[in-house]
Amino acid sequence: MNKNSLLILMSVILLGAGATWVIQKANSSHDLPVIKDVPSFLFKTQDGESFSENELKGKITVLDFMFTTCAGPCPIMTNNMAHLYQDYTNVEEVQFVSITVDPAVDNEEILKQYANANGVDDDRWQFLTSDIDAIKDLKKNGFMLYADELPRGHAIKFVLIDPKGRIRKYYDGTDKASIAVLRNDLNNLVKEIRS
């Protein structure tokens, strides 16, 4: 083997080792930034139960803001959330939360019907409501998402919350590639909890 061939071989080995390191780093949930803690709130579920930030502790949560009569992005978001809900059926560490941005229409009964229509048959996916001012405040100040023209102007983000109740990352709830990244991050957080 001549000197040039040896240099090329060494370069390939080093590049391969570097690529492996980058992939391993990308698969670590430690690379997910801690954005902020979810603030205090107290809403009602579709079953009329109280739900606060305390229910986010000890679980990995995927959360979004939606409304049941939305003809725009909400059906896509809810469909994507429903797929996640089904795919993580046997993963007790993961839960899902959808908060209505149209509480004048989306009372507990409407949210219960919506949950049933989307295949919710246990408490792993909660639909929350409150008064519009509390929802706007939580959305804007708690989750740093646009909340000025509700229900129309709601964000299309899925929010990943860790078991300590901290916001870790935002994803486009209508985009398959973004949902794939979310799945990867979810899986890494589950592995972290179980290890």
C-alpha positions in Angstrom: 0.0 0.0 0.0 1.5 3.3 -1.0 1.5 6.5 1.1 -1.5 8.1 -0.7 -3.6 5.0 -0.3 -2.7 4.8 3.4 -3.7 8.5 3.8 -7.0 8.0 2.1 -7.7 4.9 4.2 -6.9 6.8 7.4 -9.1 9.7 6.3 -12.0 7.4 5.7 -11.6 5.7 9.1 -11.5 9.1 10.8 -14.5 10.4 8.9 -16.4 7.2 9.8 -15.5 7.6 13.5 -16.5 11.2 13.4 -19.8 10.5 11.7 -20.6 7.8 14.3 -19.9 10.2 17.1 -22.2 12.8 15.5 -25.0 10.3 15.1 -24.6 9.2 18.7 -24.7 12.8 19.9 -27.8 13.5 17.8 -29.5 10.5 19.4 -28.9 11.8 22.9 -31.8 13.6 24.7 -29.1 15.7 26.5 -28.9 17.6 23.3 -32.5 18.7 23.7 -32.3 22.2 25.2 -34.2 23.0 28.4 -36.3 25.9 27.3 -38.3 26.7 30.4 -40.6 25.2 33.1 -44.3 24.9 32.3 -45.9 27.4 34.7 -48.8 26.8 37.0 -52.2 26.3 35.5 -55.5 24.6 36.5 -57.8 23.4 33.7 -60.5 20.8 33.3 -60.3 17.6 31.2 -63.0 16.2 28.9 -64.1 14.1 31.9 -64.5 17.2 34.1 -61.4 16.4 36.2 -58.9 19.0 37.3 -55.6 19.0 35.4 -52.6 21.1 36.4 -48.9 21.3 35.6 -48.4 18.6 38.3 -50.0 16.0 36.0 -47.0 16.7 33.6 -44.5 15.6 36.2 -43.2 12.0 36.0 -44.4 11.6 32.3 -43.1 12.6 28.9 -45.8 14.8 27.4 -46.6 15.8 23.9 -48.9 18.9 24.0 -50.7 21.0 21.4 -53.3 23.7 21.1 -56.3 23.0 18.9 -60.1 23.4 18.5 -62.7 20.9 17.4 -64.4 23.0 14.7 -61.1 23.9 13.0 -61.2 23.3 9.3 -57.5 24.2 8.8 -54.5 22.5 10.4 -56.2 21.0 13.4 -57.5 17.8 11.7 -54.0 17.1 10.5 -52.5 17.8 13.9 -55.1 15.6 15.7 -54.5 12.8 13.2 -50.8 13.0 13.8 -51.4 13.1 17.6 -53.7 10.1 17.3 -51.0 8.1 15.5 -48.6 8.9 18.2 -51.2 8.0 20.8 -51.7 4.6 19.2 -48.0 3.9 18.6 -47.2 4.6 22.2 -50.0 2.5 23.6 -47.7 0.3 25.7 -45.3 3.0 26.7 -46.6 4.1 30.1 -44.1 6.9 30.4 -45.7 8.9 27.5 -48.9 11.0 27.6 -50.6 13.4 25.3 -52.4 16.7 26.0 -54.5 18.8 23.7 -55.8 22.2 24.9 -58.7 23.9 23.1 -58.3 27.5 22.0 -62.1 27.8 21.6 -63.6 27.2 25.0 -66.9 28.9 24.1 -67.6 26.0 21.8 -65.3 23.2 23.2 -67.0 22.5 26.5 -66.2 19.2 28.4 -69.0 17.3 26.5 -67.8 18.4 23.1 -64.2 17.5 24.0 -65.3 14.1 25.3 -67.1 13.4 21.9 -64.0 14.6 20.1 -61.7 12.4 22.1 -64.0 9.4 21.5 -64.1 10.2 17.8 -60.3 10.1 17.7 -60.0 6.7 19.4 -59.2 7.9 22.9 -60.1 5.0 25.3 -57.9 5.7 28.3 -56.3 8.6 30.3 -53.1 8.8 28.2 -54.6 11.6 26.0 -56.4 14.4 27.8 -58.3 17.3 26.2 -58.3 20.4 28.3 -60.4 23.6 28.6 -60.6 26.7 30.7 -61.7 30.3 30.2 -60.2 32.0 27.2 -58.0 34.4 29.2 -56.4 31.6 31.1 -55.8 29.7 27.8 -54.3 32.8 26.1 -52.0 33.4 29.1 -50.8 29.8 29.2 -50.3 29.7 25.4 -48.5 33.1 25.2 -46.6 33.4 28.4 -46.3 29.7 29.4 -45.5 28.2 26.0 -44.3 31.3 24.2 -46.8 30.6 21.3 -48.9 33.2 19.4 -52.2 33.7 21.1 -53.6 37.0 19.8 -56.3 35.9 17.4 -57.8 32.7 19.0 -59.2 30.4 17.9 -58.1 31.2 14.3 -54.5 32.2 15.0 -53.4 29.3 17.1 -49.9 27.8 16.6 -49.5 24.4 14.9 -46.7 23.3 17.2 -46.4 20.1 19.2 -44.5 20.7 22.4 -42.3 18.1 24.0 -42.3 18.3 27.8 -40.0 16.2 30.0 -40.8 14.4 33.2 -39.7 17.3 35.2 -42.3 19.6 33.6 -39.8 21.4 31.4 -40.4 22.4 27.8 -37.7 20.8 25.7 -38.5 21.3 22.0 -41.2 22.4 19.5 -42.2 20.5 16.4 -44.5 21.3 13.4 -47.6 19.3 14.2 -48.6 19.1 10.5 -45.2 18.0 9.1 -44.3 14.3 8.8 -40.6 15.0 8.9 -41.0 17.0 12.1 -43.1 14.3 13.6 -40.3 11.8 12.8 -37.8 13.9 14.7 -40.3 14.1 17.6 -40.6 10.3 17.7 -36.8 10.0 17.8 -36.6 12.5 20.7 -39.5 10.8 22.5 -37.8 7.4 22.2 -34.5 8.9 23.6 -36.3 10.4 26.6 -38.1 7.1 27.3 -34.7 5.3 27.1 -33.2 7.8 29.5 -36.1 7.3 32.0 -35.7 3.5 31.8 -31.9 3.4 32.2 
